[in-house]
């Protein structure tokens, strides 16, 4: 076997491999002979099909299979011989025809970059810290009460927090919505379901009130005929309902799986859930901070274009309905952030390699238990992960990223940042 390597780009390599045509023909003959012992064809007894018939019927298929197998095995040998590290399956080009007693093919691919020394001690890292307080638990209990609230009809003017059912029609110039009659809708005032001007128009109204007001619709309103325009909106109020919040008592606790209704146990369960969420959010923020600082410190690192393109496509797909391909312009706009993420990911992997880090199995088990606890049948989720290598590999990779982020924070110039639970849980770009 002959191998040669050509650099066709910073990270692109073109590998040319040649192997004896005799090796190919020998394997083809061996495979056809094997088929002669096993193949069944009408008109021939098992094991008695002539080789010429097999070659005629299956020759091209066998030659294709053998060529594919030989390219796969020789490529692995060649890559190991040249100490190359392809990042993805190479693009193969070959005629598959013997020439001067040899069959040749080329494999084109990108390789991993040469990594610089990562001076972690020079990085300035801000590490957020927070704890769950009794006030946070009280706030969550109030949220749970709001989620379980009921509404009772009242004979009074509406106020924030009330549910109002109404009919309406909007006129903007010659445009009317709906075309005929009235549209029926309902909303809890102050909840953000309606835009502010519409909310305000419904405050202080009673059942059977009919009135018309001028309303300025937002620029991004879903109806393009009304978006950004002033419209005359006619309303008929059908009913007003006030909220009724449940008491935090034994019956309320039972709704959340506390069988004996013990309120102390209920608060402990709420605290445990909040602490689990907080721990995950703090780690996500730390990983984001470490990734950002690593990428900024090595912004000029050459990284494989294929990895950047794949990451950009993944980012763009996150803004699309499930199953819908993102348009090229959206992928293009995601390339800068995708490049940063690839740089950070590769450098974190290099740190793990240089520090000889291994995945902490205890942390994997803890994270899997935390994931499973959010489902009704956690044992089935754990079983699924343990039986699916791809799912488990993804979980292990996330744990390794956590370990790398913590290692960097321990060895960098790290400043602790005290935050409240709400500050941590609020999206970082809010």
N, C-alpha and C positions, 0 to 999 in steps of 0.2 A: 504494500500500500504506500502510495506517495502522497504527501501532504504539503501544501504551501499556503501561507497566509498573506493577505494584502490588506493594508489599512486604507479604507476608502472614506474615512471620516474620523472625527475625533474619537468616537466610540463605535463606529461601524467597522466590521471586519468581513472580508470575503475569503472564505476557506475553499480551496480547490483540493478535491480528493480524487485519486485514481486507484482503482483496484483491478486485478487481473480479470479479463473476461472469462478465463477458464474457471475461475472460482464461481462466477455467476452461472455458467452453463452446467457445472457439476451439481450445484444446488438445485437447479431446475430439473435435471435428470433424476436426482434423488427424490424430489418431491413428486414427480410424475410416477416414478416406480412405486412410491408409497401409495399413491392414489390407485394404482393398478390392483393393490391388495384389498382396497376398501370400497372403491366406487361401485355403484350398482347402476347398470344400464340395461334397458330393455333389449332382449335378444341375446344377452351374454350371461353366463353363469358368474356368480360372485368370485372375484379373484382371477377371472379368465378374460378380462377385457384387454385386448391388444394395446400395446404402448402407442402404436400409430393412431389408434382411435382416440385414446386419451389426449394425445398431443393435438389432434385435430379439433376435439371438442373443448378442451380446457387449456390448451397451450398458452394462449395470450393471457388468460387469467393468472395462470401459475407464474409466468414470466413477470407479470406486474407485481404479484405478491412477493416474489423472491427479490426483485429489484428494490422494492420498498423496505424489506427486511434488511438487505445488505446496506442500503444507504443509512438506515437507522443505526445499525451496529458499527459500521465504519465511522460514522459521524461521531458517535460516542468515543470511539478510540482516538479519533483525530483531535477532538476538543480536549480530551485528557492529555494527549501528547503535547499539544501546544499550550496547555495550561490556560485555556480560555474559559470564560464564564458567561455564556449567553444568557440574556435576561428573558428570552422567550423562544418559542420554536422557530428555527431559521426558515428563510425562504429558500427552497431547493429548486435548482435549475439543471436539467439534464436531458439529453436526447435518449439516454438509456441504450444507445447503440455502441457496440465495440468499435474502437479506433486504435490501430496499431497494437492490437491485443489487449487493450485496456478499456474500461468503462469509466468515464469521468463525470463528476457533478460539482456544482458550486453551491455553497451554503452561505447565505448572507444574513447577518444578524448584528445586533448591538450587544456590547459587553458592559459589565460594571465598570464604573470609573475608578481611577486611582484615588483613594481617599487621602486627604491631608491629615496632619496631626490635629486633632480636635482639642483645643486648649479650653477645657471646660472651666478652669479656674478663672478665666478672663470674662466669663459670662455673668451678667447681672440679672438675677432671677427674682421676681416678686412672687412669693408663695402665699396664696390666700389661706386664712385659717378662720374657722367659725365653729360654734357649738349650738346645739339645740337647747333653747331655754323654755321655761314654763309658758312664757308669753307666746312662743311659737306654737306650742301645743294648743293653747287656748284659741289662737287664730285658726289653726287647722280644724279644731272642733266646731268653730263658727262656720267655717267653709262647708264642713260636712252637714251642719244644720241647714245651711242655705240650699245644699243639693237635695235635701229631703223635705224642703218646705212644701206646703200645700197652699191653695188660694181659695178664699171665700168671697163670694160676691157681696158688694157693699153699695149702699145708696148715699154716696158722698162724692166730692170732687176727687179726682185722681192726684196722686203724689208719687214722688220717686219710690221705686220698689214695688209699686202696684202693677198688676197685669191689666192691660187695656186691650179689648177687642174692638176693632173699628172697621168701617168701610170708607173708601176714599176714591177720588178721581182727581187727576192732575191735568191742568191745561197750560201748555207753554206755546204761545203763538197759535198756530193752526193745529198743533199736535195735541191729541188727547189720549191719556192712558187711564183706564182701558178704553178701547174704541167705543164700547157701549156699556152702560150700567156702571157698577161700582166694583172695585177690587176689595176683597176682605183680607184683613191681616190682624196680627196680635203681637204684642211685645211687652216685656217687663221694662218699665220706664227707668232710664238710668243704667241699663245693663249694657249699653253699647250696641244692641242689635240694630237699632235705628240710628241714623246720623243725628247730630245734636239739634239741628233746627226742627226736625220732625218730632223729636222727643219733646222739645219745649212746647210745641204746638198742642201736644196732647196732655200736658200737665194742667191740672185745675179744671178738668172736664168731667161731667157726670154722664151716666147712661141716658140715652135719647137726645143728647146735645147734638145739634147740627150747626156747622159753622164753616167759614171759608177763610183761609189765610194765605198770604204770599210767602212762599218758601224758596230759598236759594239752595239748589241741589249741588252736592259736591262734584268736583271735576271728574272724580273717578267713579261716579255712580254707575251702576251696572246697565242702566237704560241710557244708551247714547243720545237719545232724543231729549232726555232731561238733564244729562250730565252738564254741570256748570251753568245751568240756566235758572232764571227765576220763573216759578210756575205758580199758578193759582190753584190751591189744593182744597177741595171740598171734603169735609169729614162728617160721618155719622158715627157717634159713639154707641156701641152695642151694649157693652157692660164693663164695669170696673171691679176688679177683684184685689183684695189686699192679701199679702202673704201671712202665713201662720207658720212660725218656726217651731219644730219639736223641742221639747225639753231634753237636756242631756241627762237621761236617767237610765235605769236598768233596761227598759224596753228599747231605748235608742241604742245602747251598747250591743244588745243582742242582734241588731240589724247588721253589725259589722263582725259577727262571728264570735262575740264574747258570750258563750252559752249561759254562764251564770249571771250575766248582767253586772258584774263587779266593775265599778267605775275606775278604781285604781288600776285594775288589769287593763281596762280600756285605754287609759292614759299611757300606760307602759307600752301597749301595742302601737299607739299613735307615735310615741317617742321613738320606738325602734324603727318604724317605717320612715320617719323624718331623718333619723340619723343615717339610715341606709342611703336615702336619696342625697343627703348632704355629702356623705363620703364619696359617692360617685361623682357629684358635681365638682367637689374640690379637686379630685383627681383629674377630671376632664379639663379644668382650668389650668392645673399645673402642667399637664401634657401640652396644652395649647401654648402656654408661655414658653416652655422648653423648646418646643418645635419652632416657634417664631424666632427665638433668639439664636438657635442653631442655624436656621435658614438665613437669617440676616447676616450672621457672622461668616457664612460661606456662600454668599449669593452668586459668586462666579463659578461655582462648581459645575462641571459638565455632567449632565445627567441624561440618560437614554430618552430620546424623543418619544419612543413608543410608550414608556411609562408615563410621561407627561400627558400625552394624548389620551391615554386610558383614564388617567385621573381627571382630566378636564371633562371627558365624556361623562364620567360618573358624577361629577359635580353638576354638570348641566342637566343630567337626567333627574337630579333631585328637585329641579324646578319644573318638571313636566309631569303630567298625569301618568300613572303607572302603566308601563308597557308602551308608552309613546316615545319614539326616538327624538332626541333634542336636535334642533336645526344647527347647521354648521356655524352660523354666527354666534350662537349661544355657547358652543364648545370653544370657539375662538376667544370669546371674552373671558372664559374661565381659565385660559392657559397660564396667566401670570400666577394666580393663586395655586393652580395645580403644580406648577414648577416648584414653588416654595414647599408645598406639601411633600413632593417627591424628594427634594433635597433633605428635608427634615427626617423623613422616614428612613432614607438610606443612611444618614449620619447616626440616627439612633440605633439602627441595626449594626453599624460598624462599632459603635461604643459597646454594645452588648457582646460582640465578637471579641473585641480587644480585652474586655474585662472578664471574658470567659463566663458570662452570666448564663444561668440555667433557669428555666421556668419554675417558679415556686408552686409546687403542686397544691400546697395548702391554700394559697391564694386563688388558684384555679377552682378548687372545690368551694371556697367561700363565695366567689363571684357566681359560680353556677347555682349555688343555693339561693343567692340573692335574686338571680334571674327567675328561677323556678318559683320563688315565693310569690311572684306577682300573678301566677296562674292558679286556676281552681284545683288542678291536679298536678302539683309540683313534681311528684315522683315520675310522672310520664315525661315531663320536660327533661329531667335529669337523665332518664333512660334514652331519650332521643339524642341528646348531646353525646352520651357515651357510645352510642351505636353509629353516629355519623362523624367520620373522620374530618370532614370539611368544617362542620360546625365546631367541633372540639379544637381544631387547628386555629380557627378564627378567635375563639375564646383565649387560647394560649398566647396568641400573638398580642391580644389586648393586654393580657397580664404582663407579658414581657415589656411592652411599651410603658406600663405603669412602673415597672421596676427600673427601667432606664431613666424615666423622668425623675424618680425619687433619687436615683444615684447622682444624676446631674445636679439636682437641687442641693444635695449634700456636699458636693465638691465645688459648686460655683459660689459666687458672691451673692448669697441669697438673703433677701429681706422679707421678714414675715409681715403679712398684711392682715390685720384684724378686720373681719367683716361680720355683718349680721347674717342670719339664715336667709332672709329675703334678698340681701345683696348678692349672695352666692347663687341662689336659685334663679335670679333674674338673668335673662340672656346677656352675654357679655357685650353685645352691641346695642343693648337697650339704652 
